Amino acid sequence: MGKKLKLILGITGLVILILIVRSVTSGGEEEVVVKEEFPLVEISSAKQVSSDSESIEGISIDSYSGSGDTTLNDVILESGVLIIRSAHEGSEDFIVSLVGKEAIQVSFNETGNFTGSVAHSVYKASDFSGDPGEGKQGLSEESIFELLEPGTVSIEVTADGPWTIDLLQGVPPGGKQPPVDWKSSGQGVIKWIEFEKGNFKISMEHTGAKIFQAYLLKSDGSHTEMMVDVDMESNPSVVDGRWSGAELINFSPDYVFGVEPGLYALAIIADGEWTVTIPATSTRK
């Protein structure tokens, strides 16, 4: 009986030790990290292009891959927010441009290896007033925040290596309500954030040297809210791309005094690491 008792006590002690080690190493919680990947597809011919399309949770995704300079024709832009996710393997220029009938919008203008995302509002400009002529001013190369018109465009790609381009369009069924605490680097889009009525404090910090821009895009494409614009190239008075601060945004159905509540994407253009923090609570009105 003594030997059996010692064996039982030994096994029990071993089980308890294993449970203690697991608890300490995991911190008592299971952490799930979600990371978007940008797979590169090797294409043998510089002129060869492959494409694929799928639909996930109300969002359509059109994927293209190729190598070298290429033009993608008959690309349809739908009303809403267009998110372009791209990657490039190379040592020279990587430029992705949306080409309309009368103007060009440059989405990416980078050098060398690159991964990143950008967002554009797509909305029929003539819907803002009774003047249908306003819609002709949709595409502009002056600013990445210009309104794009729904319709057909071409995408011109300048590259010296393999690249991928994903076009995400459509309105998702819902998004994440604050709190939001996000950290990344370079160009990225946080999608989607659901803002209810009230005042929300959006805190941001950037450690880069040249550029930091942040803007909100309403899911239907009808509004872009510029929050931060630090750009050494376009603004000679800017001497450093570092930025730290907060913007208080009033989400209200009253268009005159605030931004309409709803579903938004938060787009960041940066050359360094950045953080975005949005508390869970708001000051309601």
C-alpha positions as CSV (number, residue, x, y, z in Angstrom):
1,M,0.0,0.0,0.0
2,G,2.9,2.3,0.7
3,K,4.3,2.0,-2.8
4,K,0.9,2.6,-4.4
5,L,0.3,5.7,-2.2
6,K,3.7,7.1,-3.2
7,L,3.0,6.5,-6.9
8,I,-0.4,8.3,-6.7
9,L,1.1,11.2,-4.9
10,G,3.9,11.4,-7.4
11,I,1.5,11.5,-10.4
12,T,-0.7,14.0,-8.7
13,G,2.3,16.3,-8.0
14,L,3.5,16.0,-11.6
15,V,0.0,17.1,-12.9
16,I,-0.1,20.0,-10.6
17,L,3.4,21.1,-11.7
18,I,2.4,21.0,-15.4
19,L,-0.7,23.1,-14.7
20,I,1.4,25.7,-12.8
21,V,4.0,26.0,-15.6
22,R,1.3,26.4,-18.3
23,S,-0.5,29.1,-16.2
24,V,2.8,31.1,-15.7
25,T,3.9,30.9,-19.4
26,S,0.5,31.9,-20.8
27,G,-0.1,34.7,-18.2
28,G,-3.5,33.2,-17.6
29,E,-4.8,34.4,-21.0
30,E,-4.6,33.3,-24.6
31,E,-3.5,36.0,-26.9
32,V,-4.6,35.9,-30.5
33,V,-2.6,37.9,-33.0
34,V,-4.1,38.6,-36.4
35,K,-1.7,39.7,-39.1
36,E,-2.5,40.5,-42.8
37,E,-0.1,38.8,-45.1
38,F,1.0,40.0,-48.6
39,P,2.0,36.9,-50.5
40,L,4.1,37.5,-53.6
41,V,3.4,35.4,-56.7
42,E,6.3,34.7,-59.0
43,I,5.4,35.4,-62.6
44,S,7.7,34.3,-65.4
45,S,6.7,37.0,-67.9
46,A,6.9,40.7,-67.2
47,K,3.7,41.2,-69.2
48,Q,1.8,38.3,-67.7
49,V,-1.0,39.2,-65.2
50,S,-3.2,36.9,-63.2
51,S,-6.3,37.9,-61.4
52,D,-8.8,36.3,-59.0
53,S,-11.9,37.5,-57.3
54,E,-13.9,36.5,-54.2
55,S,-16.4,37.9,-51.8
56,I,-16.2,37.9,-48.0
57,E,-18.7,39.4,-45.5
58,G,-20.1,42.0,-48.0
59,I,-16.7,42.9,-49.3
60,S,-15.6,42.0,-52.8
61,I,-11.9,41.3,-53.3
62,D,-10.2,41.4,-56.7
63,S,-6.6,40.2,-56.7
64,Y,-4.0,40.8,-59.4
65,S,-0.4,39.7,-59.6
66,G,2.4,40.2,-62.1
67,S,5.9,41.4,-62.6
68,G,7.3,44.5,-64.2
69,D,5.3,47.3,-65.9
70,T,1.7,46.4,-66.5
71,T,-1.7,48.1,-67.2
72,L,-4.9,46.6,-65.8
73,N,-7.8,47.6,-68.0
74,D,-11.5,47.8,-67.3
75,V,-11.3,48.0,-63.5
76,I,-14.7,48.9,-62.0
77,L,-14.9,51.3,-59.1
78,E,-18.0,51.0,-56.9
79,S,-19.4,53.6,-54.6
80,G,-18.0,53.3,-51.1
81,V,-14.5,53.0,-49.8
82,L,-11.9,51.5,-52.2
83,I,-9.0,49.9,-50.3
84,I,-5.9,49.0,-52.3
85,R,-3.5,46.5,-50.6
86,S,-0.3,46.0,-52.5
87,A,3.2,44.5,-52.2
88,H,6.3,44.7,-54.4
89,E,9.7,42.9,-54.5
90,G,12.2,45.0,-56.3
91,S,14.9,47.7,-56.0
92,E,13.5,50.5,-58.2
93,D,10.3,52.5,-58.4
94,F,6.9,51.0,-57.6
95,I,4.0,53.2,-58.7
96,V,0.3,52.3,-58.8
97,S,-2.0,54.8,-60.5
98,L,-5.7,54.9,-61.2
99,V,-6.2,56.3,-64.6
100,G,-9.5,57.9,-65.6
101,K,-10.6,59.6,-68.8
102,E,-9.4,63.0,-67.7
103,A,-7.0,62.6,-64.7
104,I,-4.7,60.3,-62.8
105,Q,-4.7,59.4,-59.1
106,V,-1.5,58.0,-57.7
107,S,-2.1,55.5,-54.9
108,F,1.4,54.3,-54.3
109,N,4.8,55.9,-55.2
110,E,7.5,53.9,-53.5
111,T,11.0,52.6,-54.1
112,G,12.2,49.1,-53.5
113,N,10.5,46.4,-51.5
114,F,7.1,47.5,-50.2
115,T,3.9,46.3,-48.5
116,G,1.0,48.6,-47.6
117,S,-2.6,49.7,-48.0
118,V,-4.3,52.9,-49.0
119,A,-8.0,53.9,-49.0
120,H,-10.0,56.2,-51.4
121,S,-13.5,57.5,-51.1
122,V,-15.6,56.6,-54.2
123,Y,-18.8,58.6,-54.6
124,K,-20.7,60.3,-57.3
125,A,-19.8,63.9,-56.9
126,S,-23.0,65.2,-58.6
127,D,-25.0,63.7,-55.8
128,F,-23.7,66.5,-53.5
129,S,-25.6,69.1,-55.6
130,G,-27.7,69.6,-58.7
131,D,-24.7,70.3,-60.9
132,P,-23.7,67.1,-62.8
133,G,-20.5,68.8,-63.9
134,E,-19.0,68.4,-60.5
135,G,-18.5,64.7,-61.1
136,K,-15.9,65.3,-63.8
137,Q,-13.5,66.6,-61.1
138,G,-13.4,63.2,-59.3
139,L,-9.8,62.1,-60.1
140,S,-6.9,64.3,-59.2
141,E,-3.2,63.7,-58.7
142,E,-2.8,66.6,-56.4
143,S,-4.0,64.8,-53.3
144,I,-4.7,61.2,-52.3
145,F,-7.8,62.5,-50.4
146,E,-9.6,63.6,-53.6
147,L,-13.0,62.0,-54.3
148,L,-13.0,59.2,-56.9
149,E,-16.0,58.7,-59.2
150,P,-17.7,55.3,-59.6
151,G,-17.0,53.8,-63.0
152,T,-14.3,52.2,-65.1
153,V,-10.6,53.0,-64.8
154,S,-7.3,51.5,-65.7
155,I,-4.6,50.7,-63.1
156,E,-1.0,51.5,-64.3
157,V,1.7,49.6,-62.5
158,T,5.4,50.6,-62.7
159,A,7.7,48.0,-61.1
160,D,10.9,46.1,-61.7
161,G,9.9,43.0,-59.8
162,P,6.9,40.8,-58.8
163,W,3.9,42.6,-57.3
164,T,0.4,41.9,-56.0
165,I,-2.6,44.2,-55.9
166,D,-5.8,43.5,-54.0
167,L,-8.8,45.7,-54.5
168,L,-11.3,45.6,-51.6
169,Q,-14.7,47.2,-52.2
170,G,-18.2,47.0,-50.7
171,V,-19.9,47.7,-47.3
172,P,-19.3,45.2,-44.5
173,P,-22.3,44.2,-42.3
174,G,-20.7,45.9,-39.3
175,G,-17.5,46.9,-37.6
176,K,-15.6,47.1,-34.2
177,Q,-16.8,49.7,-31.7
178,P,-14.1,51.5,-29.7
179,P,-11.9,50.8,-27.8
180,V,-9.4,50.6,-30.6
181,D,-5.7,50.2,-29.9
182,W,-3.6,49.6,-33.0
183,K,0.1,49.7,-33.7
184,S,1.8,49.3,-37.1
185,S,4.2,51.1,-39.5
186,G,4.1,52.6,-43.0
187,Q,0.9,52.8,-45.0
188,G,-2.1,51.0,-43.5
189,V,-5.9,51.0,-43.2
190,I,-7.8,50.1,-40.0
191,K,-11.1,48.6,-41.1
192,W,-13.9,48.9,-39.9
193,I,-14.7,51.1,-36.9
194,E,-18.3,51.7,-35.8
195,F,-18.8,55.2,-34.3
196,E,-21.9,56.0,-32.4
197,K,-23.2,59.5,-31.6
198,G,-20.9,61.4,-29.3
199,N,-17.4,62.9,-29.1
200,F,-14.5,60.5,-29.6
201,K,-10.9,61.3,-28.8
202,I,-8.5,59.7,-31.4
203,S,-4.9,59.7,-30.1
204,M,-2.1,59.1,-32.5
205,E,1.7,59.0,-32.4
206,H,4.2,58.7,-35.3
207,T,8.0,58.2,-35.0
208,G,8.9,58.6,-38.7
209,A,10.8,61.4,-40.3
210,K,9.0,62.6,-43.5
211,I,5.2,62.1,-43.6
212,F,2.3,61.3,-41.4
213,Q,-1.3,61.6,-42.6
214,A,-4.5,60.2,-41.0
215,Y,-8.0,60.4,-42.3
216,L,-11.4,58.8,-41.7
217,L,-13.5,57.5,-44.7
218,K,-17.2,56.8,-44.3
219,S,-18.2,53.4,-45.6
220,D,-20.5,54.7,-48.3
221,G,-17.8,57.0,-49.7
222,S,-19.7,60.2,-49.0
223,H,-17.3,61.8,-46.5
224,T,-13.5,61.9,-45.8
225,E,-12.4,63.6,-42.6
226,M,-8.8,64.7,-42.6
227,M,-7.3,64.6,-39.1
228,V,-3.5,64.9,-39.4
229,D,-1.5,66.2,-42.4
230,V,2.3,66.3,-41.7
231,D,4.1,66.2,-45.1
232,M,7.7,67.6,-45.5
233,E,7.4,67.5,-49.3
234,S,4.2,69.5,-49.8
235,N,4.6,71.8,-46.8
236,P,8.0,73.6,-46.5
237,S,7.2,74.7,-43.0
238,V,7.3,71.0,-41.8
239,V,10.8,70.1,-40.5
240,D,10.0,66.8,-38.9
241,G,7.6,64.0,-39.7
242,R,7.2,63.0,-36.0
243,W,3.8,63.7,-34.6
244,S,2.0,63.0,-31.3
245,G,-1.4,64.3,-30.3
246,A,-5.1,63.8,-30.3
247,E,-8.1,64.8,-32.4
248,L,-11.6,65.2,-30.9
249,I,-14.2,64.2,-33.5
250,N,-17.9,65.0,-32.9
251,F,-20.0,62.3,-34.5
252,S,-23.5,63.8,-34.9
253,P,-26.3,63.5,-37.4
254,D,-26.0,67.3,-37.8
255,Y,-23.6,67.7,-40.8
256,V,-22.9,71.4,-39.9
257,F,-21.4,70.7,-36.5
258,G,-20.1,67.2,-36.8
259,V,-19.3,64.0,-38.7
260,E,-22.2,61.6,-39.2
261,P,-22.1,58.5,-37.0
262,G,-21.6,55.2,-38.8
263,L,-19.0,52.8,-40.1
264,Y,-15.5,54.2,-41.0
265,A,-12.1,53.1,-42.2
266,L,-9.1,54.9,-40.7
267,A,-6.3,55.3,-43.2
268,I,-2.7,56.1,-42.3
269,I,0.1,57.2,-44.6
270,A,3.5,57.2,-42.8
271,D,7.1,56.4,-43.2
272,G,7.7,55.2,-39.6
273,E,6.0,53.4,-36.8
274,W,2.6,54.6,-35.5
275,T,0.0,54.0,-32.9
276,V,-3.8,54.8,-32.9
277,T,-5.8,54.7,-29.6
278,I,-9.6,55.3,-29.4
279,P,-11.1,54.9,-25.9
280,A,-14.3,53.0,-25.4
281,T,-16.3,55.9,-23.9
282,S,-17.5,59.1,-25.6
283,T,-19.0,62.3,-24.4
284,R,-22.6,62.0,-25.7
285,K,-24.7,64.9,-26.9
